[in-house]
Amino acid sequence: MGDSKKPLDNLSHVLYDRFIQATTCKATFHGFQELCKNLDLEIPDYPNFFTKLKAKLNYWKAKAIFAKLDKRASHKDYKKGNACADTKCMVIGAGPCGLRIAIELAFLGAKVILVEKRDTFSRNNVLHLWPYTIVDLRNLGAKKIYGKFCAGAIDHISIRQLQLVLLKLALIMGIEIHLNIEFRGLIPPRGTGNTRDIKHVGGWEGLLGCVREREREREMFSVCGGLCVCVCVCRGGSLCVSVCVCGRGGSVCVEGGYVCVERDSVGGGGHLCVEGGTVCVCVW
């Protein structure tokens, strides 16, 4: 009787290992879905997913990553996950920068939805990582997912492998990720016409399209009172983040590997602004 739960535990351990060891984007998603199905976990389940996963997955390998993430989440700047509570954020693109900022926003307590128009990671270019970036990724548990991460004097990693590591961390944290969804633009708030009167407007909406079926399918994503985060690669290869702060101004700054969301009003203009500006910051 006492061992009746053991076969289920063993299966969840096998599925977890399969998820962590996945070498493609599709296999990672499939492995994660199988694991959640076995554990009877609903996805997405903001903001409860990570807590439920920790309670149901009693496996030492998983606990090693949970401990890393819990330690990071205890940082005072996150205010126990309440710094951006009740804030919706849409991140466009599952590159290293998009995934990393999605993880940071989740630590801040935001509801994060990430859309990526591809379903494969094929960029084998090798990135040289700065020392503080290596520390940042290790503190998130990167080495628990990819044992070869920056072993010894190695200070580089392929973009594809880095994406896989960050994707697995993002899924574990309960970030909602959609593949084969293309971002086509923003639709401004509608209603009174007064963008300051945020209670009486529809909020910013994203125009998204299904890439795989190539239909003119329209899905509306409201980011009323939140952030819309666009990731791009600028000339010279710098990874940048464009941030639209809807309705109340703000900025995003990166310092020492931490992303801080400020509520201050930002002057300037930009094609994605209401009362704020479009801020571009170099991350990695």
N, C-alpha and C positions, 0 to 999 in steps of 0.2 A: 504493500500500500504506500509506503513511504517513498518508493521509487517511481510512482505512477507519473510524476511530472518530469522525470529525468529524460525520457525520450524526446519530449517537446523542447526541453532545454538544450539538449544536444543538437536538435535540428536547428534551433535558432542560432546556436554557435556556428554551425556549418554555414548557414545562410549569411551570417554576419561576416565570416571569413571570405565568403564568395563575393560579397559586396565590396569589402575593403581591397580585395585582390583584383578586382575588375580592371581591365586595361583599356577599355573604351568608354565613351560617354553613354552609349546605349546599354552596354552591359552593366554599368554603374547604376543606371536608373532601374533596369530590370531587377538587379540584385537587391536594391533598396526596397522596391515594391514587394518582392517576395518576402523579405524580412519583415516588413510592416504587416503583411497579410498573415504571416505565421504568428506574430505577436498581437494580432487583432488591434492594430493601431490605425486610426483614421488619419489620412493625409489629404489636404493640409489640416492642421488643427492648431491654429495660432490662438493664444500664446502657450498652449499646454503641451505641445508635442514632445519637446526635449525632456520635460519632467516625467511624462508617461513612459518615454523610451528608457530612461534611466531606471524606472521602477520595474519594468518588465524584462529588461535584458540583463540577466545576472551572469555576466561573462567577464572574466578578468581582463581580456584584451579590450573590450568595450569600456570597461571601467577606467582603464588607463587614459583613454581619450576624454571620457566624461570628467575625470579629475582635472585635466588640463583646461577644459572649457569652463568648468566651474571656477577654477582659480582665476582665469581671465575675467570672467563675469563679475567677480568680486571687486574689481577695480573701482575705486570711488567715483570716477567720472561717469560710470554707467548708472549710478544711483539705483543699484539693485534692479536694473532693467526698466526703470521708470523715467529715464531721461527723455525718451521720445515715445512714451506710452500713448496709445490712441492716435498714432501718426502712421499714415500709409505712405510707403515708398515704392516706387517702381524703378528697378534697375534694368537698363537696356544693354544686353550683351553679357555673355558668360566667359569673357576673357579673364585673365588673372586679376585685373583691376576691378572689373565688375563683380566678380565673386567675392573678392576681399572686402569691398565696400558693403556688399550685401550682408556679409558676416558681421561687420562692424555695426551696421544699422540694427541688426538683430540683437546684438549685445545691448544696444541703447534702448531696446524695447519696442522698436517699430515693427509694424506688420510689413514684411518685405515680399514683393513679388518680382521675380526676375524673368525676363523673356529673352530667348536666344533663337535666332532664325535658322541656326543649323542644328544638327543632331550628332555631329562628329567633331572631335578635336584632332586636327591634323597639322598643327603648327609645331614642327620639330626644331625650330630655331632655339638655340641655347641662350639662356639669360644668365648674365653675371649678377649675382645677388649681393647687395650691400650688406655689411655686417649686421646692421640693426634690423634689416629685413629677414635675415636668417634667424636672428633671435626671436623676432615677431612670429615667424612661422613655426619655429620649434615650440614656442609657448602655446601655440594653438593645437599642437599635437601632430604636426606634419610628419615627424619621424615615426610616430606610431602607425601612420597610414602607409608611408613609403619609407621603408627601412634604410634605403640608400641615400636619403635626403642629406646632402651636405656632410657626408661622412668624411672624417679626417680633415684634410686640407681642401676638400672639394667645396667650391663656392658658386656652383652653377647648376642649372637644371633646365630641361627643355620646357618650353611653354606648354606643350601638351600634357606633360607629367604634372606640372604645377597646377594646371586647370583641373586635372583629375583629383589631386589632393584637396584643393579648395572646394570642388564640387561635392566631394564626400563629406567634408566638414559642414558645408551649407545644408546639405540634406539632413544630416544628424541634428542640426540645430532647428530644423523645422521650417526652413525657408522654402517658400513656394516657387518652384522653377518650372517653366514651360518651354519646351523645345519646339522647333519648327514654327515659331511665332515671330513675325516680322513687325518691327515698329515702323509706322508710316507717318506719324506726325501727332501733334497735339491739337486738341479742340478746346478753345478758350471757354471759360465759364459763361453760362447763359442765365438769364433771369432778369434781375433789375438793371443790369448794366453797370452797377456800382461794385467794383471788385473789392472795395473795402468792406462792403456789407456781405461777408462770407456766408452768413446764415441764410441768405435769400438767393444764392446763386447755386448753379448745379455743380460747381467745382470743375477743375481741370479734368479732361478725359483724354485717354490715349486711343489713337486709331491704330489697331493691330490687325494683321492679316495672317492667314494660315498659309505658310510657304509650301508645305508638302502637297496640299490639294490645289494650290494656286487658284483658289476661289477669291472673289472679292468679298470675303467674309469680314464683318466688322464687329469687333468686340470693344466695349467701352470700359475703360479702367479709370475710375474716379480717384483723384489724389487731392480731393478738397481739403485744404488746410494742411497739406503734407508736402512731400518733396518728390520731384521727378528727376531721377539721376540718369544722365546719359553718358556712356563711356565711349571714348574715341581714341584713335591713335593719331597724334599730330605729326607734322613734318619733323624728321629727325628721329622718329621712333618713340618719342616720349608718350607714355600712357597718361591720359588726362581724363578728368571727370567734369562734365558740365552739369550744374545743379540748378534746377528751377525751384525756387521756394515760392509756393503758391499762397498768395493772399496775405502773407505777413512778413515777408522779407527774411533774409538770413544769409548765412554763408557756410561753407564747409572748408575747414582748414585741416591740413595734415602736418602733424608735428611728432617726430619720434615714433612714427608708425601708428599713431592713434588718429582716428577721424573724429573731429569734434563738430557737432552741429550747434550753431549759434542762432539765437532768435533775433539778433539785432537787425535793424533795417540796413540794407546795403544800397548805396546809391549807384547810379550808372544806368545802363539800359540793357539791351540784349533782346534777342528774338524769343526768349522763353521766360520773360519776366512779367510779374504783376506789379509788386511794389519793390521787388528786389532786382537782382541782376543775375546774369549767367556767369557763374564763377568757374574758371578752369584752373585746376591745380595739378601739378606733377606729383604722382604718387610713387611709382617705382621706376 
